[in-house]
Amino acid sequence: MWADKSVFYQIYPLGFCGAPKENDGVTVSRIGKIGDWAPHIQKLGAGALYLSPIFDSDRHGYDTRDYRKVDCRLGTNEDFAQVVEILHAHGIRVVLDGVFNHVGRGFWAFRDVQEKKWDSPYKDWFHINFNGNSNYNDGFWYEGWEGHFELVKLNLRNPAVVDYLLECVKFWVEEFGIDGLRLDVAYCLEIDFLRRLRSFCDGLKPEFFLVGETLHGDYNRWVGDGLLHSCTNYECYKGLYSSLNSMNLFEIVHSLKRQFGPEPWTLYKGKHLLCFADNHDVTRAASILKNPAHVPLIYGLAFGMPGIPCLYYGSEWGALGEKSQGDDALRPAFDAPEWNALTDQIAAMARAHRESEALCYGDFKDIVLTNHQTIFQRRTDAERVLVAVNASDAPYTAHFDAGCGQAVDLITGKLHDFGGGSELPPCSVAFWKCEKA
């Protein structure tokens, strides 16, 4: 699967393009800005772009009105088709947000139910009780997503709903040539629906990628043969920043060993989960980390650990954003991409990940671990890479059997000699490719 050896880049289009918060019904072509950033995304080393919702919605994109129409605040279907063409020309695949658990109150089928009640042919598309009432005084009760009644839950046990959604996916592939889907709140979706979607997409386009938004629990419920190819690794997301803030790298390494270690009870060995330092729903990495010098380290861990790294737009140059300030603070419209020393480091890590078989496919083994330092091994039959992180403000010399005399740091290109111990500068990360596997 192409995604297993890729680096993802995420954009939240409505915020990124500076669209109005409410759908004002006015068509303005803003989405071309994404195409303008294609050279930046390519230079950064990302081979796939994950776009948060782009389809017609009430407000924020996750309240869909029409799955077949690009939101007028972003432009037209033709505008987006041109963007995809530009991205593909830069070697960047496109993954769209598939919001299939719920729709907005402005969704055409729900509006038909509001108008016709029992006489609507779409009343069974939702979970409706005509003996109750909603907070909006619709004259009937319906199930909303986790108590948010502006998000109307779809009935995925209704074959007509599933058929409609699959036809929309087919439309997106034929109209835009997309390469995959990120499934919003995949943990809420019916497993039978996921299986049907996977089978449909397998026959629709070779290597069509499906990644689900999952929080906690056993990711094997959603990822595997006949299910999704991947899911979001929120367990390790928390461990990435928390272990650095508490100066306790045992936390993240414990999670990595539990998920990918050599023991027979390891949970996700061989699976490629989506790993990230931040996204459109959480505080940005540069804001959540207590020590600014740790920002490169969180990306060193994310690019060095098993999984598919995903970067959130703006964070590659250290943009700030606090969840406590609301979603808008996390989803800004930057005038243009920036490039600084952090961006250089992240681009080097992306290149290393993309070009290293061990970093893409290797197993995980803990080599050195203290509260402030970790060295772990990623290994395949053909290649071995040691990922070394020193979170301390002081240099650290690690004494261990590296199994080889020298190694090349895939980030800097410099030769590293293991003789006499391996010195790690303060707040540093290295990807040492050993001279023999």
CORBELSUL-V419596 format. One record per residue. N is the residue number from 1. SS is DSSP state (@ for helix, = for strand, . for the rest). BURIAL is # if it has 16 or more other ideal C-beta (glycine too) atoms within 10 Angstrom, else .. Layout:
N_SS_BURIAL ; N_SS_BURIAL
This chain:
1_._. ; 2_@_. ; 3_@_# ; 4_@_. ; 5_@_# ; 6_._# ; 7_._# ; 8_=_# ; 9_=_# ; 10_=_# ; 11_=_# ; 12_._# ; 13_@_# ; 14_@_# ; 15_@_# ; 16_@_# ; 17_._# ; 18_._. ; 19_._# ; 20_._. ; 21_._. ; 22_._. ; 23_._# ; 24_._. ; 25_._. ; 26_._. ; 27_._. ; 28_._. ; 29_._# ; 30_._# ; 31_._# ; 32_@_. ; 33_@_# ; 34_@_# ; 35_@_# ; 36_@_. ; 37_._# ; 38_@_# ; 39_@_. ; 40_@_# ; 41_@_# ; 42_@_# ; 43_@_. ; 44_@_# ; 45_._# ; 46_._# ; 47_._# ; 48_=_# ; 49_=_# ; 50_=_# ; 51_=_# ; 52_._# ; 53_._# ; 54_._# ; 55_=_# ; 56_=_# ; 57_=_# ; 58_._# ; 59_._. ; 60_._# ; 61_._# ; 62_._# ; 63_._# ; 64_=_# ; 65_=_# ; 66_=_# ; 67_=_# ; 68_=_. ; 69_=_. ; 70_=_# ; 71_._# ; 72_._# ; 73_._# ; 74_._# ; 75_._# ; 76_._. ; 77_@_# ; 78_@_. ; 79_@_# ; 80_@_# ; 81_@_. ; 82_@_# ; 83_@_# ; 84_@_# ; 85_@_. ; 86_@_# ; 87_@_# ; 88_@_. ; 89_@_. ; 90_._# ; 91_._. ; 92_._# ; 93_=_# ; 94_=_# ; 95_=_# ; 96_=_# ; 97_=_# ; 98_=_# ; 99_._# ; 100_._# ; 101_._# ; 102_=_# ; 103_=_# ; 104_=_# ; 105_._# ; 106_._# ; 107_._# ; 108_@_. ; 109_@_# ; 110_@_# ; 111_@_. ; 112_@_# ; 113_@_# ; 114_@_. ; 115_@_. ; 116_@_. ; 117_@_. ; 118_@_. ; 119_@_. ; 120_._# ; 121_._. ; 122_._# ; 123_@_# ; 124_@_. ; 125_@_# ; 126_=_# ; 127_._. ; 128_=_# ; 129_=_. ; 130_._. ; 131_._. ; 132_._. ; 133_._. ; 134_._# ; 135_._. ; 136_._. ; 137_._. ; 138_._# ; 139_._. ; 140_._# ; 141_=_# ; 142_=_# ; 143_._# ; 144_=_# ; 145_=_# ; 146_._. ; 147_._. ; 148_=_. ; 149_=_# ; 150_=_# ; 151_=_# ; 152_=_# ; 153_=_# ; 154_=_# ; 155_._# ; 156_._# ; 157_._. ; 158_._. ; 159_@_. ; 160_@_. ; 161_@_# ; 162_@_# ; 163_@_. ; 164_@_. ; 165_@_# ; 166_@_# ; 167_@_. ; 168_@_# ; 169_@_# ; 170_@_. ; 171_@_. ; 172_@_# ; 173_@_# ; 174_@_. ; 175_@_. ; 176_@_# ; 177_._. ; 178_._# ; 179_._# ; 180_=_# ; 181_=_# ; 182_=_# ; 183_=_# ; 184_._# ; 185_._# ; 186_@_# ; 187_@_# ; 188_@_# ; 189_._# ; 190_._# ; 191_@_. ; 192_@_. ; 193_@_# ; 194_@_# ; 195_@_. ; 196_@_# ; 197_@_# ; 198_@_# ; 199_@_. ; 200_@_# ; 201_@_# ; 202_@_. ; 203_@_. ; 204_@_. ; 205_._# ; 206_._. ; 207_._. ; 208_._# ; 209_=_# ; 210_=_# ; 211_=_# ; 212_=_# ; 213_._# ; 214_._# ; 215_._. ; 216_._. ; 217_._. ; 218_._. ; 219_@_# ; 220_@_. ; 221_@_# ; 222_._# ; 223_=_# ; 224_._. ; 225_._. ; 226_._. ; 227_._# ; 228_=_# ; 229_._# ; 230_=_# ; 231_=_# ; 232_=_# ; 233_._# ; 234_@_# ; 235_@_# ; 236_@_# ; 237_@_# ; 238_@_. ; 239_@_# ; 240_@_# ; 241_@_# ; 242_@_. ; 243_@_# ; 244_@_# ; 245_@_. ; 246_._. ; 247_._. ; 248_._# ; 249_._# ; 250_@_# ; 251_@_# ; 252_@_# ; 253_@_# ; 254_@_# ; 255_@_# ; 256_@_# ; 257_@_# ; 258_@_. ; 259_@_# ; 260_@_# ; 261_._# ; 262_._. ; 263_._. ; 264_._. ; 265_._. ; 266_._# ; 267_._. ; 268_._# ; 269_._. ; 270_._. ; 271_._# ; 272_._# ; 273_._# ; 274_=_# ; 275_=_# ; 276_=_# ; 277_._# ; 278_._# ; 279_._# ; 280_._# ; 281_._. ; 282_._# ; 283_._# ; 284_._# ; 285_@_# ; 286_@_# ; 287_@_# ; 288_@_# ; 289_._# ; 290_._. ; 291_._. ; 292_@_. ; 293_@_. ; 294_@_# ; 295_@_# ; 296_@_# ; 297_@_# ; 298_@_# ; 299_@_# ; 300_@_# ; 301_@_# ; 302_@_# ; 303_@_# ; 304_@_# ; 305_._# ; 306_._# ; 307_._# ; 308_=_# ; 309_=_# ; 310_=_# ; 311_=_# ; 312_=_# ; 313_._# ; 314_._# ; 315_@_# ; 316_@_# ; 317_@_# ; 318_._# ; 319_._# ; 320_._# ; 321_._# ; 322_._. ; 323_@_. ; 324_@_. ; 325_@_. ; 326_._. ; 327_@_. ; 328_@_. ; 329_@_# ; 330_@_# ; 331_._# ; 332_._# ; 333_._. ; 334_._. ; 335_._. ; 336_._. ; 337_._# ; 338_._. ; 339_._. ; 340_._. ; 341_@_. ; 342_@_# ; 343_@_# ; 344_@_. ; 345_@_# ; 346_@_# ; 347_@_# ; 348_@_# ; 349_@_# ; 350_@_# ; 351_@_# ; 352_@_# ; 353_@_# ; 354_@_# ; 355_@_. ; 356_._# ; 357_@_# ; 358_@_# ; 359_@_# ; 360_@_# ; 361_@_# ; 362_._# ; 363_=_# ; 364_=_# ; 365_=_# ; 366_=_# ; 367_=_# ; 368_=_# ; 369_=_. ; 370_._# ; 371_._. ; 372_._# ; 373_=_# ; 374_=_# ; 375_=_# ; 376_=_# ; 377_=_# ; 378_=_# ; 379_=_# ; 380_._# ; 381_._. ; 382_._. ; 383_._# ; 384_=_# ; 385_=_# ; 386_=_# ; 387_=_# ; 388_=_# ; 389_=_# ; 390_=_# ; 391_._# ; 392_._# ; 393_._. ; 394_._. ; 395_._. ; 396_=_# ; 397_=_. ; 398_=_# ; 399_._. ; 400_._. ; 401_._. ; 402_._# ; 403_._# ; 404_._. ; 405_._. ; 406_=_. ; 407_=_# ; 408_=_# ; 409_=_# ; 410_._# ; 411_._# ; 412_._. ; 413_._. ; 414_._. ; 415_=_. ; 416_=_# ; 417_=_. ; 418_._# ; 419_._. ; 420_._. ; 421_._. ; 422_=_# ; 423_=_. ; 424_=_# ; 425_._. ; 426_._. ; 427_._# ; 428_=_# ; 429_=_# ; 430_=_# ; 431_=_# ; 432_=_# ; 433_=_# ; 434_=_# ; 435_._. ; 436_._. ; 437_._#
